[in-house]
Amino acid sequence: MTNRTLIFGKDGQLGRAFQERIGSDPKVLFLGRQECDLSDLELIRICIEQFSPDQIINAAAYTAVDKAEDDHKTAFAINEMAVAEMARYCQKNNKKFLHFSTDYVFDGYKLSPYVEEDVCNPLNLYGQSKLAGERAIQRIFSGNDHGHAQDLGGAAFFILRTTWVYGDGANFIRTILRLAKERTELKVVSDQFGVPSYADWLSRLSIILLSSGDIPSGIYHAVPAGKTTWYELAVFVLGCAKEVGVRLKLDPDHLLPIPASEYPLPAKRPANSILSTDKLVKNLPSAQSLLAEDWQVSVRTYIHELRSKGLV
């Protein structure tokens, strides 16, 4: 990183991926919950002003989707109010702001991939809080050339919507591997579609984006190529685990597909989380090969890494 960069969310999957990729760099400051409580707006202001960054990456979020249904105050504090505070600094001081959002801003009823301009209609409180964060950023930056990027070094915002993130931490893939070692039968939802997005893949994409001087501000969909379901992902994960010699109790034939209606959760999930990345491909040519990479490539790499680290 050549610019002074402040990254929030150092203890999450995305934050850890950025740390792994960037390493130790005096120009980059990582902050986690212990250093900066994102429900404390005054503390956020102090942390930002003390470091005086050229760009902020917000890899932090309230991501407890089901818990958010009963804890909307905290969800909105972190996913909207804290985000607005970061955006205000960047807009006011002509800096860049990169923020991560989610497919959960959509209701999932569309039959084709979602584009950035599609109408948002979150099904749950988590999605509502993330959409509120997106709108806060747009509202704050709209006073600066109507939300479009200035010349190099000027104020700019980038909202990357992504799906099914996994990395160094608790996630669907690790849960499947753990359960496959414990159980002889497993039921997995087969009628929700999306794309697994590796945190390391997202960190690489983010660095390319921030080093590009001419991409316009705005919302961009950021996921690898392809699509799958939770059930198909689980089947692929078990296959990769066998490739690297992981001993499983679960026979793949006893991995059973079920509709989401048979696995009720407090928060409703969108059935279609497929996001079109055409806008990002067009505006960020240097990332075209990364965006063309199939999701299976990173999942296989991830499982190999888990095995090499003795985590599976």
Secondary structure by P-SEA (a helix, b strand, c coil): cccbbbbcccccaaaaaaaaaacccccbbbbcccccccccaaaaaaaaaaacccbbbccccccccccccccaaaaaacccaaaaaaaaaaaaabbbbbbbbcccccccccccccccccbbbbccaaaaaaaaaaaaaaaaacccccccccccccbbbbbbbbcccccccccaaaaaaaaaacccbbbbbccbbbbbbbaaaaaaaaaaaaacccccbbbbbbbccccccaaaaaaaaaaaaaaaccccccccccccccccccccccbbbbccccccaaaaaaacccccccccccaaaaaaaaaaaaaaaccc
